[in-house]
C-alpha cells in the first residue's frame, strides 16, 4: 500500500524586513479598521416608506423623552383598546371572526410565523466545506453500534452537540440530526419520528436557557457555515406542527381563565421558551400585573389585545385565536372512508381536543386558554415563534411589566439578609426568577435540569416545631411536571417526600406532594444550587422615566467612550440608571457581526473617575441587553460614562448580505423583519445613515448643477467679452466716421471721388438696420441664456458728413463734369472737387464736444476699461480656485478608492475590516418629575478615551 503524499503546507507570507517593527504594527492596525465606520440604520431606503410608513418613523422619534411611567403605559393601552374596538365593529359588519392579517398562521405557506428570516438553504450546503466529513448514515450506524455494545453501562447516555456534529456530516444534516438523537442532544427511541423526538426533548426540558449561554448547542467555530444549517430555529429546534385550528374548534368549553391566573396553569410546549414561561409564572400571582399585559379581548370575535415593553416604550399588538396543534387533521394525507363520521370524531377527540392537543404552550386545565394566546402575542411582536426560543427570565419580566432587572450572581451575595427582605417584599416592589447553569458537562443537579429557568413564587420565614426560624422559598419549573426520567424538581431537603415534611409543615405551608413542577427548598440551598438570581424592580405612577439614545463607534481597545450622559436630579431619592442596547430579538437575522457588552461609570459632574458613585459591568457575558444600578442620589448633576466592548462573530452574515440574499427568496419575511429593524433604529439621537447618504447625493447633485451653471456662466461671460470687443471695434469705427473727414487736393490739380449710388443715405440706413438686427439677435441669445439679464441699451449713432472745401453740403457739379457709369447694374456718380490752395476741415458737433474735453473722455474710457478688466480677472480667478478645489476633491476620492482597492487585494489585510457601531440608550427612573438626561458632546477626540481604568492597565476580563 503506497504512502499518501504529505499535505501541502499552507502559503506563508514573507515578512517585510525593510520596515521597522513599530511601522509594521501601525500598518496592521491601519488595515484592520474600516476607513468609513457606520451602521445600517435602514434596511429599506426612505423612498420605499414614502406612503406606507407610520409617522413615528417618517418624522423620527424625539431624541429625549420624559414621561410618567403610568402615563406611558396608559397611552399604549388606550391605543390597544381602540384598535380592538375597530376590529370588533368590522367583524360584526362582515359577520366573520377576526383573522390577523399580520400573523395569519392558516395561510402562512412560508412558515414565516414559525421561523425567522435566516434559515437553512440547501444551496449553501457545500460538502467541500465539511473537511473530513462522513455520511449521515455512517455516523448513525456508529452511534447505533455504540448503543448496542452497552459500553456505556446500563442506561448510559452521551450528550451530543448537534451544532458541532453536523459540521462534520457530509450530506443531509437532518438525517444525522434526527436519525440518532433528539433535538437537544438527548437519546431518543430508535425509529421515532422527528415530531416525537422533539416532544421527548421538550418533555425533558434540555432546552436553551439563552442563545449565548454555555449550553448553546450551535457552535459556529466548528464550521462557520454550519450556522446556516438550521431550519431557521435556534439551537437545532425543528418545528413541525400538525395542523391549525380556531380556539372554539379545539376546546369544548373554552374559558380565558379558570380560578384566575396561576403559575400552576403553565406547561411548556415544543418551543424553547422556558425563560419566558418562568417569567410569566413569577407575575401570575399578581393579577394587577397580568391585567396590564392582557388589556382587552372579545372571545366571540376572537380578538385579543396585549401591551408589551420594548426599548423604553410601551407597544401594543392584537392576535386572533388560531392555534397550532400537534397532530394533522383526520384526512390530511388523503380521503378516508368514514360514512358515519365516527372515526373522524374519535380522532379529533383523542388528538385535537383540549389543551394537550396544542403544539406550543398550554394550560393545565383542558379548557383554559389564556397562556397559548399570550404566547402567540409575545411571538408575534418579536416576529415569529423562533424568536422567543432561548433567553433570560429577567428580560421577559421587563417586557411584560416595564420593570428593570438586575442579575445577581448567587455566589457573590454580600448581605444575604438584604436580599432576603427583597425576596419577601411585602410591598410587591420586586419579582424574582432563577437560572440553573452547569459547567457544560453536566445536565442535572439535585434533580434540577441545568441550562434552564425557574420561577420564585414565594419566600417566607416560618417558625418550626422546635421554635427555630426557617427561611424557605417556593419555586416552580415551567415544564409543569417531571420528565420521563423523573427529573425537573428539587430532590434535596424540603423536596416532595423529604423527611422535613411533617403534618405541621404541610398545614403551615399549605403544601401537597404532586408532579406539578412546584417544590420548596431552603434559602441557603437556593443560593448554593442556582447560579443567577434575576431581580426585577417594578414601577408605578410615582415614578418618572427619561431616556436618551445615541450611536457610538466601538474601538477594538477597551476604554470609556468620549461621549457621556448627564443626569440632572432635582429631588433626593432612589434613582435607577439603565444603560441598554436595542433588543435584537425583534429583528433576528440583522444582528450583524458584533456582540456588545455594556459597562458604565456614574459619578458627580466634574468629579474624578476614581471617586465614582457606582461602577457597573455585566454579571456574565451572555446576558447583555442592559446593565443597571440602583442608588440614592442627592439633587445635582451627575455623569454616566459608558464603556462598550465588542466581539466580532465573523461566521455571521453582515446585514447587507442578508438583505441581498433574502430579498428574492423570502420577500415577505424580509419586509416584516426589515420594518422592525427600521422602527428600532428610528429613535431620535440615532444618526440616520440613509438620510446622510441622501444628503450626500443631494450635495453631489447640487455641486454638479452648480458646476454646470458655472460652466454656462463662464461660456456666457466669454461670449459677452467677445461681443463687447466687437462692440468696441464698432464704436471705434463709428467714432472715426463721425470724426472729421479731410480731403487734400494738390494745388493746381483736380481730384474726383467715385461714390456708388447705393452708398448714399440709403446705404447708410441699411448698415444701421443691419447693426440693429445683429444687436437684437444678441439680445435674444442673452435672454435665453439668462432670463435676468437686462436688455442692452440702444445706442444712438451720429450721422456721417462729407466735408468740402466750401461748405458742409456738396457743391453741384458743373455742366460737363457729371458722368454716369454702369457696373453690375449700379450707377456711379463722379464728384469733382475744385483744387484749392489749402485744406479746410469740417467737424461734427460730437467731435467738437470731444475736442473740447479730450483728456477727460480718454480718462473715463480708460477707467471703464480697467474696471471691466478687473471684474473679468476676479471672476476668472474665483473660477480657477473652485476648479482647483474640485480637482483636489476628485483626486482625493480617487486616491481613497485606490487605497481601498489595494487594501482588498492585500493578502495581509482582514477580509472584513473592523466596523463596530453600537446603539446605546440611557434610561433613568426616579420619583422626581423634574429628572432630566441629555448627551454631552466631547470637547475633544481624546476626552474620556483612556486605556487605563483607576490608574491601572485594562484587565484581562474588563
Rosetta blueprint (number, residue, H / E / L):
1 X L
2 X L
3 X L
4 X L
5 X L
6 X L
7 X L
8 X L
9 X L
10 X L
11 X L
12 X L
13 X L
14 X L
15 X L
16 X L
17 X L
18 X L
19 X L
20 X L
21 X H
22 X H
23 X H
24 X H
25 X H
26 X H
27 X H
28 X H
29 X H
30 X H
31 X H
32 X H
33 X E
34 X L
35 X L
36 X L
37 X L
38 X L
39 X L
40 X L
41 X L
42 X L
43 X L
44 X L
45 X L
46 X H
47 X H
48 X H
49 X H
50 X L
51 X L
52 X L
53 X L
54 X L
55 X H
56 X H
57 X H
58 X H
59 X H
60 X L
61 X L
62 X L
63 X L
64 X E
65 X E
66 X E
67 X E
68 X E
69 X H
70 X H
71 X H
72 X H
73 X H
74 X H
75 X H
76 X H
77 X H
78 X H
79 X H
80 X H
81 X H
82 X H
83 X H
84 X H
85 X H
86 X H
87 X H
88 X H
89 X H
90 X H
91 X H
92 X H
93 X H
94 X H
95 X L
96 X L
97 X L
98 X L
99 X L
100 X L
101 X L
102 X L
103 X L
104 X L
105 X H
106 X H
107 X H
108 X L
109 X L
110 X L
111 X L
112 X L
113 X L
114 X L
115 X L
116 X L
117 X L
118 X L
119 X L
120 X L
121 X L
122 X H
123 X H
124 X H
125 X L
126 X L
127 X H
128 X H
129 X H
130 X H
131 X L
132 X L
133 X L
134 X E
135 X L
136 X H
137 X H
138 X H
139 X H
140 X H
141 X H
142 X H
143 X H
144 X H
145 X H
146 X H
147 X H
148 X H
149 X L
150 X L
151 X L
152 X L
153 X L
154 X L
155 X L
156 X L
157 X L
158 X L
159 X L
160 X L
161 X L
162 X H
163 X H
164 X H
165 X H
166 X H
167 X H
168 X H
169 X E
170 X L
171 X L
172 X L
173 X H
174 X H
175 X H
176 X H
177 X H
178 X H
179 X H
180 X L
181 X L
182 X L
183 X L
184 X L
185 X L
186 X L
187 X L
188 X L
189 X L
190 X L
191 X L
192 X L
193 X L
194 X H
195 X H
196 X H
197 X H
198 X H
199 X H
200 X H
201 X H
202 X H
203 X H
204 X H
205 X L
206 X L
207 X L
208 X L
209 X L
210 X L
211 X L
212 X L
213 X L
214 X L
215 X L
216 X L
217 X L
218 X L
219 X L
220 X L
221 X L
222 X L
223 X L
224 X H
225 X H
226 X H
227 X H
228 X H
229 X H
230 X L
231 X L
232 X L
233 X L
234 X H
235 X H
236 X H
237 X L
238 X L
239 X L
240 X L
241 X L
242 X L
243 X E
244 X E
245 X E
246 X E
247 X H
248 X H
249 X H
250 X H
251 X L
252 X L
253 X L
254 X L
255 X E
256 X L
257 X L
258 X L
259 X L
260 X L
261 X L
262 X L
263 X H
264 X H
265 X H
266 X E
267 X E
268 X L
269 X L
270 X L
271 X L
272 X L
273 X L
274 X H
275 X H
276 X H
277 X H
278 X H
279 X H
280 X H
281 X H
282 X H
283 X H
284 X L
285 X L
286 X L
287 X H
288 X H
289 X H
290 X H
291 X H
292 X H
293 X H
294 X E
295 X E
296 X E
297 X E
298 X E
299 X L
300 X L
301 X L
302 X L
303 X E
304 X E
305 X E
306 X E
307 X E
308 X E
309 X E
310 X E
311 X L
312 X L
313 X E
314 X E
315 X E
316 X E
317 X E
318 X E
319 X E
320 X L
321 X L
322 X E
323 X E
324 X E
325 X E
326 X L
327 X L
328 X L
329 X L
330 X L
331 X L
332 X L
333 X L
334 X L
335 X L
336 X L
337 X L
338 X L
339 X L
340 X L
341 X L
342 X H
343 X H
344 X H
345 X H
346 X H
347 X H
348 X H
349 X H
350 X H
351 X H
352 X L
353 X L
354 X L
355 X H
356 X H
357 X H
358 X E
359 X L
360 X L
361 X L
362 X E
363 X E
364 X L
365 X L
366 X L
367 X L
368 X E
369 X L
370 X H
371 X H
372 X H
373 X H
374 X H
375 X H
376 X H
377 X H
378 X H
379 X H
380 X H
381 X H
382 X H
383 X L
384 X L
385 X L
386 X H
387 X H
388 X H
389 X L
390 X L
391 X L
392 X L
393 X H
394 X H
395 X H
396 X H
397 X H
398 X H
399 X H
400 X H
401 X H
402 X L
403 X L
404 X E
405 X E
406 X E
407 X E
408 X E
409 X E
410 X H
411 X H
412 X H
413 X L
414 X L
415 X L
416 X H
417 X H
418 X H
419 X H
420 X H
421 X H
422 X H
423 X H
424 X H
425 X L
426 X L
427 X L
428 X L
429 X L
430 X E
431 X E
432 X E
433 X E
434 X E
435 X E
436 X E
437 X L
438 X L
439 X L
440 X L
441 X L
442 X L
443 X L
444 X E
445 X E
446 X L
447 X L
448 X E
449 X E
450 X L
451 X L
452 X E
453 X E
454 X E
455 X E
456 X E
457 X E
458 X E
459 X E
460 X E
461 X E
462 X E
463 X E
464 X L
465 X L
466 X L
467 X L
468 X L
469 X E
470 X E
471 X E
472 X E
473 X E
474 X E
475 X E
476 X E
477 X E
478 X L
479 X L
480 X L
481 X L
482 X L
483 X L
484 X L
485 X L
486 X L
487 X L
488 X L
489 X L
490 X L
491 X L
492 X L
493 X L
494 X L
495 X L
496 X L
497 X L
498 X L
499 X L
500 X L
501 X L
502 X L
503 X H
504 X H
505 X H
506 X H
507 X H
508 X H
509 X H
510 X L
511 X L
512 X L
513 X L
514 X L
515 X L
516 X L
517 X L
518 X E
519 X E
520 X E
521 X E
522 X E
523 X H
524 X H
525 X H
526 X H
527 X H
528 X H
529 X H
530 X L
531 X L
532 X E
533 X E
534 X E
535 X E
536 X E
537 X E
538 X L
539 X L
540 X L
541 X L
542 X L
543 X L
544 X E
545 X E
546 X E
547 X E
548 X E
549 X E
550 X E
551 X E
552 X E
553 X E
554 X E
555 X L
556 X L
557 X L
558 X L
559 X L
560 X E
561 X E
562 X E
563 X E
564 X E
565 X E
566 X E
567 X E
568 X E
569 X E
570 X L
571 X L
572 X L
573 X E
574 X E
575 X E
576 X E
577 X E
578 X E
579 X E
580 X E
581 X E
582 X L
583 X L
584 X H
585 X H
586 X H
587 X H
588 X L
589 X L
590 X L
591 X L
592 X L
593 X L
594 X E
595 X E
596 X E
597 X E
598 X E
599 X E
600 X E
601 X E
602 X E
603 X E
604 X E
605 X L
606 X L
607 X L
608 X L
609 X H
610 X H
611 X H
612 X L
613 X L
614 X E
615 X E
616 X E
617 X E
618 X L
619 X L
620 X L
621 X L
622 X L
623 X L
624 X L
625 X L
626 X E
627 X E
628 X E
629 X E
630 X E
631 X E
632 X E
633 X E
634 X L
635 X L
636 X E
637 X E
638 X E
639 X E
640 X E
641 X E
642 X E
643 X E
644 X E
645 X E
646 X E
647 X E
648 X E
649 X L
650 X L
651 X L
652 X L
653 X L
654 X L
655 X H
656 X H
657 X H
658 X H
659 X H
660 X H
661 X H
662 X H
663 X H
664 X H
665 X H
666 X L
667 X H
668 X H
669 X H
670 X H
671 X H
672 X H
673 X H
674 X H
675 X H
676 X H
677 X H
678 X H
679 X H
680 X H
681 X L
682 X L
683 X L
684 X L
685 X L
686 X L
687 X L
688 X L
689 X H
690 X H
691 X H
692 X H
693 X H
694 X H
695 X H
696 X H
697 X H
698 X H
699 X H
700 X H
701 X H
702 X H
703 X H
704 X H
705 X H
706 X H
707 X H
708 X H
709 X H
710 X H
711 X H
712 X H
713 X H
714 X H
715 X H
716 X H
717 X H
718 X H
719 X H
720 X H
721 X H
722 X H
723 X H
724 X H
725 X H
726 X H
727 X H
728 X H
729 X H
730 X H
731 X H
732 X H
733 X H
734 X H
735 X H
736 X H
737 X H
738 X H
739 X L
740 X L
741 X L
742 X L
743 X L
744 X L
745 X L
746 X L
747 X L
748 X L
749 X L
750 X L
751 X E
752 X E
753 X E
754 X E
755 X E
756 X E
757 X H
758 X H
759 X H
760 X L
761 X H
762 X H
763 X H
764 X H
765 X H
766 X H
767 X H
768 X H
769 X H
770 X H
771 X H
772 X H
773 X H
774 X H
775 X H
776 X H
777 X H
778 X H
779 X H
780 X H
781 X H
782 X H
783 X H
784 X H
785 X H
786 X L
787 X L
788 X L
789 X L
790 X L
791 X L
792 X L
793 X L
794 X L
795 X L
796 X L
797 X L
798 X L
799 X L
800 X L
801 X L
802 X L
803 X L
804 X L
805 X L
806 X L
807 X L
808 X L
809 X L
810 X L
811 X L
812 X L
813 X L
814 X L
815 X L
816 X L
817 X L
818 X L
819 X L
820 X E
821 X E
822 X E
823 X E
824 X L
825 X L
826 X E
827 X E
828 X E
829 X E
830 X E
831 X E
832 X E
833 X E
834 X L
835 X L
836 X L
837 X L
838 X L
839 X L
840 X L
841 X L
842 X L
843 X L
844 X L
845 X H
846 X H
847 X H
848 X H
849 X H
850 X H
851 X H
852 X H
853 X L
854 X H
855 X H
856 X H
857 X H
858 X H
859 X H
860 X H
861 X H
862 X H
863 X H
864 X H
865 X H
866 X H
867 X H
868 X H
869 X H
870 X H
871 X H
872 X H
873 X H
874 X H
875 X H
876 X H
877 X H
878 X H
879 X H
880 X H
881 X H
882 X H
883 X H
884 X H
885 X H
886 X H
887 X H
888 X H
889 X H
890 X H
891 X H
892 X H
893 X H
894 X H
895 X H
896 X H
897 X H
898 X H
899 X H
900 X H
901 X H
902 X H
903 X H
904 X H
905 X H
906 X L
907 X L
908 X L
909 X L
910 X L
911 X L
912 X L
913 X L
914 X E
915 X L
916 X E
917 X E
918 X E
919 X E
920 X E
921 X E
922 X E
923 X E
924 X E
925 X E
926 X E
927 X L
928 X L
929 X L
930 X L
931 X L
932 X E
933 X E
934 X E
935 X E
936 X E
937 X L
938 X L
939 X L
940 X L
941 X L
942 X L
943 X L
944 X L
945 X L
946 X L
947 X L
948 X E
949 X E
950 X L
951 X L
952 X E
953 X E
954 X L
955 X L
956 X L
957 X L
958 X L
